[in-house]
Amino acid sequence: MVEQRYRKPQVVSSSLTVGSGVSRQVIFLKCFMVRSRLARKTDQKTKKNLLFNILGIILIIFLAFKFGIPLLANLSSFLSGSKTNQELLNSNNPSFIAPPILDSFPEATASAEIIISGIASENQLIDLYINGNLVNTTKTGDNGRFSFNEVINPGENTIKTKAIAGDKESNFSNTIITAFKSAPPSLNIISPTNDQSFEKDQNFVDIRGTTDVDAKITVNGFWAITDGNGNFSYRLPLQNGDNNIIIISTDAAGNNTEKNMKVTYSP
């Protein structure tokens, strides 16, 4: 009886130990399965959010291109000021007179006699202003064209026009600025000197000099390098014997100055 009482607790204790180990394994498996399900749900949720974000970005880009750019353009037009809006209103106003448009003109001319032309509305009076002074008036034809034959002063001249209809006048047209230049440009050769001789390895000559700021230089028909101060340079290869050099300076009005020189090369 004593032994049975002693052994029975040992069997019960062993069964409890085994049962406890199985329970821990079951609990572990349940926890693992729960965590796996949560991980899958989290992964699916993340993928859905990413897909929604991509679709949202595409939608925003589409709306921006379809509606945003015109909206920005309209906003820019609104913020550009009342002047533009007023001009649009005035263009539909019978009392509004559009300013004339002058044809383009060279920035310089070698002749004092020039023709100034442009376009406006038909049968309008056109006032011509040169250097701020009203100098002439003409009338447009049925096609709106007009022209003036004028003599301008030496130096820079500012030209613009206005249109007149009844007792109303337009704003000034676009402005033309041209210079009347009759004198040829200056041309000073620094190097080489005329009849200078070169020999052996000196098979080229560096041509250097100065001219007017707005003038261009050619050496034997090739453009030389000029800077903003009128300095120019050109490297000319030399042939055996005499080498003739023609240097021409041409300003914006077409006036030119030419100089001829000769150098000799003996290898």
Wavefront OBJ file of the C-alpha trace (Angstrom):
o trace
v 0.000 0.000 0.000
v 2.819 2.358 0.758
v 4.591 1.611 -2.530
v 1.425 2.089 -4.551
v 0.816 5.446 -2.985
v 4.386 6.436 -3.673
v 4.447 5.274 -7.337
v 1.076 6.710 -8.350
v 2.071 10.314 -7.911
v 5.129 9.599 -10.140
v 2.901 8.387 -13.013
v 0.575 11.343 -12.674
v 3.574 13.686 -12.573
v 4.993 12.136 -15.781
v 1.688 12.468 -17.643
v 1.403 16.083 -16.581
v 4.905 16.843 -17.899
v 4.163 15.290 -21.264
v 0.841 17.088 -21.431
v 2.473 20.401 -20.622
v 4.989 19.978 -23.498
v 2.229 19.164 -26.002
v 0.226 22.166 -24.815
v 3.187 24.489 -25.361
v 3.627 23.136 -28.900
v -0.050 23.644 -29.661
v 0.064 27.186 -28.296
v 3.184 27.923 -30.369
v 1.547 26.608 -33.542
v -1.575 28.664 -32.908
v 0.516 31.801 -32.333
v 2.511 31.133 -35.513
v -0.668 30.679 -37.535
v -2.161 33.879 -36.117
v 0.999 35.823 -36.908
v 1.103 34.407 -40.452
v -2.499 35.482 -41.059
v -1.729 38.960 -39.719
v 1.364 39.187 -41.911
v -0.624 38.191 -45.007
v -3.331 40.712 -44.186
v -0.730 43.432 -43.621
v 1.006 42.563 -46.901
v -2.293 42.628 -48.798
v -3.211 45.950 -47.200
v 0.183 47.424 -48.115
v -0.203 46.305 -51.744
v -3.688 47.799 -51.917
v -2.470 51.112 -50.475
v 0.412 51.184 -52.974
v -1.981 50.479 -55.854
v -4.364 53.201 -54.679
v -1.450 55.663 -54.355
v -0.265 54.920 -57.909
v -3.774 55.322 -59.282
v -4.160 58.561 -57.334
v -0.908 59.970 -58.741
v -1.939 59.047 -62.295
v -5.318 60.702 -61.751
v -3.708 63.869 -60.368
v -1.310 64.085 -63.329
v -4.198 63.598 -65.759
v -6.294 66.289 -64.080
v -3.313 68.639 -63.926
v -2.679 68.345 -67.654
v -6.356 68.595 -68.551
v -7.472 71.314 -66.180
v -4.442 72.628 -64.304
v -2.507 74.205 -67.201
v -5.492 76.142 -68.580
v -6.329 77.185 -65.042
v -2.790 78.442 -64.495
v -2.889 80.266 -67.828
v -6.136 81.963 -66.891
v -4.765 82.855 -63.490
v -1.618 84.298 -65.073
v -3.706 86.363 -67.450
v -5.763 87.627 -64.524
v -2.699 88.530 -62.490
v -0.944 90.219 -65.436
v -2.864 93.336 -64.591
v -5.780 95.359 -65.758
v -3.814 96.822 -68.669
v -4.107 93.676 -70.787
v -7.742 93.257 -69.872
v -8.381 96.895 -70.683
v -6.719 96.515 -74.065
v -8.948 93.530 -74.827
v -11.982 95.555 -73.862
v -10.829 98.534 -75.887
v -10.281 96.378 -78.968
v -14.014 95.688 -78.964
v -14.783 99.333 -78.294
v -15.622 101.375 -81.429
v -13.728 104.346 -79.972
v -10.505 102.332 -79.652
v -7.842 103.016 -82.326
v -5.167 100.382 -82.785
v -1.648 101.801 -83.103
v 0.155 101.432 -86.453
v 2.786 98.751 -87.016
v 6.065 99.893 -88.580
v 7.999 97.623 -90.899
v 11.448 96.507 -89.763
v 14.416 98.697 -90.665
v 18.227 98.271 -90.549
v 19.943 99.443 -87.390
v 22.167 101.711 -89.474
v 22.104 103.308 -92.920
v 24.703 105.004 -95.119
v 22.065 107.251 -96.701
v 20.232 110.143 -95.053
v 17.208 109.540 -97.303
v 15.108 106.662 -96.042
v 11.631 105.184 -96.598
v 9.575 104.517 -93.468
v 6.607 102.191 -94.067
v 3.991 100.311 -92.115
v 0.362 99.282 -91.815
v -2.714 100.507 -89.934
v -6.469 100.567 -90.491
v -7.662 101.815 -93.863
v -8.186 105.527 -94.519
v -6.540 106.695 -91.289
v -4.198 109.631 -90.793
v -0.705 108.633 -89.659
v 1.527 111.046 -87.749
v 5.284 110.452 -88.009
v 7.574 111.295 -85.091
v 11.372 111.375 -85.393
v 13.362 111.933 -82.207
v 10.157 112.988 -80.447
v 9.164 115.632 -83.020
v 6.119 115.465 -85.300
v 7.640 115.779 -88.783
v 5.015 114.563 -91.248
v 1.488 113.205 -91.747
v 0.091 110.888 -94.406
v -3.030 108.822 -95.037
v -3.367 105.057 -95.323
v -4.779 103.511 -98.456
v -7.620 101.046 -98.817
v -5.204 98.266 -97.828
v -4.055 100.140 -94.708
v -0.480 100.636 -95.999
v 1.428 103.907 -95.576
v 4.959 105.220 -96.219
v 7.100 108.315 -95.682
v 10.142 109.533 -97.625
v 12.283 111.292 -95.029
v 15.768 112.703 -94.489
v 17.265 111.820 -91.113
v 20.094 113.438 -89.181
v 23.566 111.955 -88.646
v 23.769 109.690 -85.615
v 20.959 107.744 -83.963
v 17.315 108.415 -84.897
v 14.215 107.191 -83.033
v 11.143 106.735 -85.235
v 7.523 105.994 -84.265
v 3.979 106.820 -85.438
v 0.409 107.364 -84.265
v -2.930 106.759 -85.989
v -5.624 109.482 -86.076
v -9.340 108.888 -86.658
v -11.637 111.863 -86.140
v -10.866 113.452 -82.810
v -9.224 110.332 -81.412
v -5.656 109.042 -81.683
v -3.912 105.764 -80.958
v -0.988 105.013 -78.742
v 2.479 105.081 -80.297
v 3.459 102.311 -82.666
v 6.476 100.096 -82.227
v 9.734 102.067 -82.257
v 12.456 101.939 -84.917
v 15.971 103.034 -84.005
v 18.424 103.546 -86.843
v 21.721 105.402 -87.201
v 22.768 107.471 -90.180
v 26.501 106.901 -90.711
v 28.190 108.355 -93.778
v 31.802 108.218 -92.613
v 33.761 104.984 -93.230
v 34.956 103.083 -90.165
v 38.446 103.532 -88.796
v 41.046 100.852 -89.490
v 44.437 100.740 -87.788
v 46.903 97.878 -88.415
v 49.189 97.169 -85.469
v 51.011 94.188 -86.969
v 52.547 93.166 -89.282
v 54.223 96.058 -91.047
v 54.125 96.389 -94.819
v 56.928 94.491 -96.637
v 57.884 92.653 -93.442
v 59.888 89.438 -94.015
v 59.388 86.065 -92.351
v 61.652 83.016 -92.605
v 62.280 79.448 -91.404
v 59.621 78.379 -88.864
v 57.673 81.655 -89.128
v 55.213 80.270 -91.673
v 52.276 82.340 -90.422
v 51.585 85.950 -89.477
v 49.298 87.251 -86.722
v 47.381 90.243 -88.079
v 46.217 92.562 -85.299
v 44.611 95.996 -85.237
v 41.652 98.142 -84.183
v 38.451 99.389 -85.826
v 35.060 100.839 -84.845
v 33.104 98.931 -82.226
v 30.244 97.995 -84.577
v 32.506 97.093 -87.524
v 33.458 93.639 -88.797
v 36.869 92.682 -90.222
v 37.787 90.346 -93.066
v 41.328 89.280 -93.975
v 41.592 88.001 -97.548
v 37.867 87.288 -97.407
v 37.888 85.443 -94.035
v 36.280 86.836 -90.876
v 38.682 87.966 -88.172
v 38.007 87.738 -84.436
v 36.776 91.053 -82.982
v 35.984 92.004 -79.379
v 33.636 94.557 -77.862
v 36.297 97.280 -77.981
v 37.034 97.063 -81.711
v 40.232 95.006 -81.378
v 40.690 92.283 -83.982
v 43.125 89.477 -84.793
v 43.628 86.859 -87.499
v 46.352 84.225 -88.045
v 47.228 83.965 -91.748
v 49.293 81.030 -93.088
v 52.123 82.185 -95.368
v 53.092 80.858 -98.759
v 56.642 80.873 -100.117
v 57.455 84.287 -101.573
v 55.233 87.367 -101.544
v 51.925 87.256 -99.662
v 49.340 89.952 -100.405
v 47.008 90.814 -97.530
v 43.679 92.641 -97.958
v 42.033 93.856 -94.753
v 38.515 95.315 -94.936
v 36.480 96.888 -92.130
v 32.684 97.155 -92.701
v 30.295 98.932 -90.322
v 26.575 98.286 -89.728
v 25.611 100.922 -92.321
v 27.647 99.197 -95.048
v 30.483 101.725 -95.125
v 33.895 100.126 -95.449
v 37.593 100.886 -95.211
v 40.189 98.770 -96.994
v 43.934 98.424 -96.496
v 46.393 96.390 -98.597
v 49.813 95.185 -97.520
v 52.443 92.652 -98.487
v 54.753 90.381 -96.497
v 57.427 87.931 -97.700
v 58.119 84.411 -96.525
v 61.433 82.606 -97.179
v 61.669 79.110 -95.657
l 1 2 3 4 5 6 7 8 9 10 11 12 13 14 15 16 17 18 19 20 21 22 23 24 25 26 27 28 29 30 31 32 33 34 35 36 37 38 39 40 41 42 43 44 45 46 47 48 49 50 51 52 53 54 55 56 57 58 59 60 61 62 63 64 65 66 67 68 69 70 71 72 73 74 75 76 77 78 79 80 81 82 83 84 85 86 87 88 89 90 91 92 93 94 95 96 97 98 99 100 101 102 103 104 105 106 107 108 109 110 111 112 113 114 115 116 117 118 119 120 121 122 123 124 125 126 127 128 129 130 131 132 133 134 135 136 137 138 139 140 141 142 143 144 145 146 147 148 149 150 151 152 153 154 155 156 157 158 159 160 161 162 163 164 165 166 167 168 169 170 171 172 173 174 175 176 177 178 179 180 181 182 183 184 185 186 187 188 189 190 191 192 193 194 195 196 197 198 199 200 201 202 203 204 205 206 207 208 209 210 211 212 213 214 215 216 217 218 219 220 221 222 223 224 225 226 227 228 229 230 231 232 233 234 235 236 237 238 239 240 241 242 243 244 245 246 247 248 249 250 251 252 253 254 255 256 257 258 259 260 261 262 263 264 265 266 267
